[in-house]
């Protein structure tokens, strides 16, 4: 049994913490929201502040929003890295640019800690089932130190090499496709609506046809059911597709599909739908054409 701190108990982090607890580890959850740890406490977990929790832990799993938050919870004035025991491990799971991952790894190693660049994919349901896909890069020692957490949280751990940055680069590839596919889902449903098609029937047909995608099958029902409770919020995509665009620009690579999708998510945020499920990007297309979606008055 390992002692593991999970920082960030959102839809992904909470599921990961619960998976770790079910695997028999002592799990300490940390979140700015006072009630975020209640489900973990109900399963025999604990709650604490990052610095106090990390001082007791073999592994710290950081599941915060972005690069700035990751740096702050690890290395800021109240950061936990300096309190961690030598040779303990940090799993950094936020989507960040590869150069940020390399910088964070350098900071951790300077403190005698192991750092695993370990972005995650799979959604909240798989997080809660311990069946995530983790795109990991770091030293062999970092993998070994993080193994108890990896085995408990992931169905698949992709070993992407001995240097931090490769995990974040691979996550950017995934986010490029995921974001474009969600935007394409919204465009397709709006197009179907414009042709007078029943959207529930359109989802049934396309889901068993060549045009389908995992994102279409997962997100399109949210539109049909007018259910925009945020499993994955719209606001994630300006951040993640912005990261992809920045990486591509540095590489001199044109990414027109990424930029088109990014523009639609930015429009959704501007329209006030940023906190809703990312399927709400469909409303951007529908509003532009004066279409009525399920649930619209």
Secondary structure, 3 states (H helix, E strand, C coil): CCEEEEECCCHHHHHHHHHHHHCCCEEEEECCCCCCCHHHHHCCCEECCHHHHHHCCCEEEECCCCHHHHHHHHHCCCCCHHHCCCCCEEEECCCCCHHHHHHHHHHHHHCCCEEEEEEEECHHHHHHHCCEEEEEECCHHHHHHHHHHHHHHEEEEEECCCCCCHHHHHHHHHHHHHHHHHHHHHHHHHHHHHCCCCHHHHHHHHCCCCCCCHHHHHHHHHHHCCCCCCCCECHHHHHHHHHHHHHHHHHCCCCHHHHHHHHHHHHHHHCCCCCCEHHHHHHHHHHHHCCCCCCCC
